[in-house]
Amino acid sequence: MLKELLDLPRFSDLEILSTHKDLNRPVESVEITETPDIADYIPKNAIILTTAMIFDGKQEMLKPFIKSLLTKDVAALGIKVGRFIDEIDPDIIEYASQVNLPIIKVPSTQPLGRLLYQLLSYVWDSKTEQLSYALDIQKRFSSLLMNDVTIGRFIAELGNVINAPAILLSPWHKVVSHSNYFSGSDHPASFYAEQLNEQDFNKINKEKTSLIINNLKGEKVQMIGYPVKVGNYFPFHLIILKPEQIPYPISEFAIEQAVLVLTFMLYKNHKVQEFFDILKSDFLEQLVKSKTDQVNDNRNWIDLGRNYGLVKSSYYQIALAYCAPNKKSKTQMIYRKEEAEIAKLWLQEQLPIKIKDVAIFKA
C-alpha cells in the first residue's frame, strides 16, 4: 500500500503536496520517465518518478500528463524539484487533488536512481512476503480439502484466516454458510445478502466486484463479491465484508486460493450428488416399470426406497417439473443442463419446507 510505503523512515524526506482522499492504494511497480506518453508503456498501480524536464517553463502541460496516468490507476506521481522545476505550481497541485492523484515532492538531494531502487526493494520484499504467506494459506486450505471438511467449516476457517466476515451464497442467492462473525452477532448474514440486487450479482458473476451496502445501523459497509464457478452459468458467490480490516500480509492471491479450493469442494460435492441422483433415477425407473408392466415381484419398494425419501402411505402423488426453454436458451444445451440442475437443487431446498415427506427424483 502507498501509505505504508510513505510512512517508512527511509522515505521521510518525501512530501505529499496534493490533498488526497485515499492513500490505501496498491503499489505494483515503480517507473522513471521523462517522456509524456509513458501511460502507454507502464503497468497499472505504479509510482511514476520524473524530473519533469520536458515540462520546464510549461508546467500547464502536466495536467494532460496527469490525466493520462489516471487510465493506468497510477498510485502516485513523484516530481523531483530543484533541477528543472524549482517549485510545482499550485494549480497543478490543485488539479491533482481534484482527480485524486497524490503528488510526491522529491527533494533535489535525492537521486531518482537511488529512490527507484529503494522503492522497488520495498515492493519486491512486500510481494515476496505476500507470496510466501499465500502459499502457507494454500497448504492450510488444501489440508482442509483433503480432510473432507464441510463447506461450513471451510467458510468459518476462511473468516478466521482473513479476520473478516465471510458469506457463501447459493446460485439463487440464499445463504449456504457463513463465518463465526455472524454466530454471535445481531447482524444475520441474510441481512447483507438481501441488499444485493440482480444487477449486483450480474457484476459479481463476471469478476470480483466491490460494492457498498448498509449494516443494521444504516452505516455504509464495504464488501467484495467473488464468483465461485462450479459450472459456466450459475455460480455460487463468496461475499467478504469489511475487506479493509484484512491484515497484512494476506494478499489478493491468498483469497483467490481460497476461492479455488472452495470451487474444488463444491465441484466434488456436485459430483457425489450427481452419482446419487443416478441411483435415485435408476430406482424410480425400475419402480415405474414394475408397476406399469404389472410384474409380479416380491421386492419391498418402500424398504428399497427409504434412502431416497419414500415412506409407507396409502396413496402417492407424482408431479413433473421442467424448465421451459426460451428462444435464446433453446439451442444452448449446456445452459439448459445447468439450469435443470439448479432448479433441482432449489426444489430440494424449498419443497421439504412446504410439503411433508416429499421425495425428489431427477429424470
Secondary structure, DSSP 8 states (H G I E B T S, - for coil): -HHHHHTSGGGTT-EE-S--S-------EEEE--STTGGGT--SSEEEEE--GGGTT-GGGHHHHHHHHHTTT-SEEEEE-SSS-SS--HHHHHHHHHTT--EEEE-TTS-HHHHHHHHHHHHHHHHHHHHHHHHHHHHHHHHHHHTT--HHHHHHHHHHHHTS-EEEE-TTS-EEEE-GGGTT-SS-HHHHHTT--HHHHHHHHHS-EEEEEE-TTS-EEEEEEEEE-SSSS--EEEEEE-GGG--TT--HHHHHHHHHHHHHHHHHHHHHHHHHHHHHHHHHHHHHHHHHTT------HHHHTGGGT----S------------TTTTT-HHHHHHHHHHHHHHHHHHHHHHSTT------
